[in-house]
Amino acid sequence: MLFRYLAARWRHPGAPTKRYIQAGLGLESRARALSVFWTDHLSRTRAAQTRWAQQSQGKVLTVLGAGPLLDLNTPALAPKFQSFRLVDANPLLIDDWSRLNIPVEPIITDITNCMAPWCEAVKSFRGGWEQMLNLIRDLGNVPIPAYSATTHGLISLNILSQLEIGWQEALEPLLRKKFGTRFVLQHEQDWLNAVRPGARMLIEQHLEALQASRARDILLICDVDYVEYKGRHYARHQWAEPPLTWTQDGWLAAEGITYEVDSALEGVVLNTQTFSRLLPNYILDWHETWLWHIAPNGTEGTDHGKLHRVAAFAFRYFESAAA
Ligand SMILES: C[S@@+](CC[C@H](N)C(=O)[O-])C[C@H]1O[C@@H](n2cnc3c(N)ncnc32)[C@H](O)[C@@H]1O
């Protein structure tokens, strides 16, 4: 693991790269450690791709957030496309991708196109704390188009909710460097609030980039809710039911469970109004939702457990609206 990390850092120096490589290695090691609990989510993610692949085909399949391919259903997708264009910010993945039995075009890039200019603006800013918060808010109010490429099929694979986290993780060390670690910790809520317009913009520009791709078929898979709960413990290697279930009418908790739910998408609700505003040339063909017990209480050293609600949305290009 250390050797892979050092080799990748040597080939791809730079602060943003370091963050994505570390996060990628963290993701792989959590997936191994919690495989008993993650299997269900990974199977549901792959099953959604099997369903989507029944009606999709073409020359190029683009996958945004391909990552270490934990959740890409290559056997279902490869017979339907001539090549994969795999996109991610983590350069370490090129080795994983080169092992696929299908032609791969690797694209290592920040799909938001925002991180470099936003970080540069923060680094070169010479004001006090309040002015800095204004700057952070203002950055998010100026739309920047995200990475987009024309393609036949397009999958956004569990990356949408990561975009806001990426912005927070890029920003925090810059603020600490300017204002000191203790000050930034004490004012955590202030800067997290200031990040919100940017986070919302990142979500909207991602949906607009899906629209700009003009892909015939799009599959968007993303977290929609984050849940933290207390009241039950789990052992790392022994599967047991999650303590909550989700239905159209809301959350149902087992006895003794307390929990809090947060939107994963900065209040952007993935419903027909949002889709007709940001993806006007697409109709929603079908959607599914399931739970990912990402950090069962007792397995990751916190006093609570974490669940994500994940959703898959399959869109089809709407010819008559495409004038
Ligand atoms: C939750 S992971 C999903 C990975 C993959 N689908 C899997 O499970 O194997 C999110 C992926 O998005 C990538 N990512 C996050 N922010 C990105 C950005 N701004 N541009 C490009 N890739 C990004 C990460 O490097 C990571 O591989």
The ligand as an SDF file (V2000), in Angstrom:
LIG
                    3D

 27 29  0  0  0  0  0  0  0  0999 V2000
  -17.1880    7.2850   -3.3160 C   0  0  0  0  0  0  0  0  0  0  0  0
  -15.9140    7.1100   -4.4760 S   0  0  0  0  0  0  0  0  0  0  0  0
  -16.6880    6.0320   -5.6360 C   0  0  0  0  0  0  0  0  0  0  0  0
  -15.6370    5.2830   -6.3570 C   0  0  0  0  0  0  0  0  0  0  0  0
  -16.0840    4.1450   -7.2550 C   0  0  0  0  0  0  0  0  0  0  0  0
  -17.3420    4.3490   -7.8680 N   0  0  0  0  0  0  0  0  0  0  0  0
  -15.9510    2.8400   -6.5240 C   0  0  0  0  0  0  0  0  0  0  0  0
  -16.6630    2.5980   -5.5500 O   0  0  0  0  0  0  0  0  0  0  0  0
  -15.0710    2.0640   -6.8970 O   0  0  0  0  0  0  0  0  0  0  0  0
  -15.8630    8.6620   -5.3070 C   0  0  0  0  0  0  0  0  0  0  0  0
  -14.7900    8.7260   -6.4120 C   0  0  0  0  0  0  0  0  0  0  0  0
  -14.8890   10.0300   -6.9700 O   0  0  0  0  0  0  0  0  0  0  0  0
  -13.5950   10.5690   -7.1420 C   0  0  0  0  0  0  0  0  0  0  0  0
  -13.7140   12.0330   -7.0520 N   0  0  0  0  0  0  0  0  0  0  0  0
  -14.1150   12.7550   -5.9960 C   0  0  0  0  0  0  0  0  0  0  0  0
  -14.1380   14.0650   -6.3000 N   0  0  0  0  0  0  0  0  0  0  0  0
  -13.7390   14.1630   -7.6030 C   0  0  0  0  0  0  0  0  0  0  0  0
  -13.5540   15.2520   -8.4990 C   0  0  0  0  0  0  0  0  0  0  0  0
  -13.7870   16.5010   -8.1270 N   0  0  0  0  0  0  0  0  0  0  0  0
  -13.1560   14.9810   -9.7610 N   0  0  0  0  0  0  0  0  0  0  0  0
  -12.9250   13.7060  -10.1580 C   0  0  0  0  0  0  0  0  0  0  0  0
  -13.0660   12.6290   -9.3430 N   0  0  0  0  0  0  0  0  0  0  0  0
  -13.4570   12.8600   -8.0820 C   0  0  0  0  0  0  0  0  0  0  0  0
  -12.7610    9.9660   -6.0400 C   0  0  0  0  0  0  0  0  0  0  0  0
  -11.3890    9.9650   -6.3800 O   0  0  0  0  0  0  0  0  0  0  0  0
  -13.3730    8.5650   -5.9150 C   0  0  0  0  0  0  0  0  0  0  0  0
  -12.7030    7.6480   -6.7200 O   0  0  0  0  0  0  0  0  0  0  0  0
  1  2  1  0
  2  3  1  0
  2 10  1  0
  3  4  1  0
  4  5  1  0
  5  6  1  0
  5  7  1  0
  7  8  2  0
  7  9  1  0
 10 11  1  0
 11 12  1  0
 11 26  1  0
 12 13  1  0
 13 14  1  0
 13 24  1  0
 14 15  1  0
 14 23  1  0
 15 16  2  0
 16 17  1  0
 17 18  1  0
 17 23  2  0
 18 19  1  0
 18 20  2  0
 20 21  1  0
 21 22  2  0
 22 23  1  0
 24 25  1  0
 24 26  1  0
 26 27  1  0
M  CHG  2   2   1   9  -1
M  END
$$$$
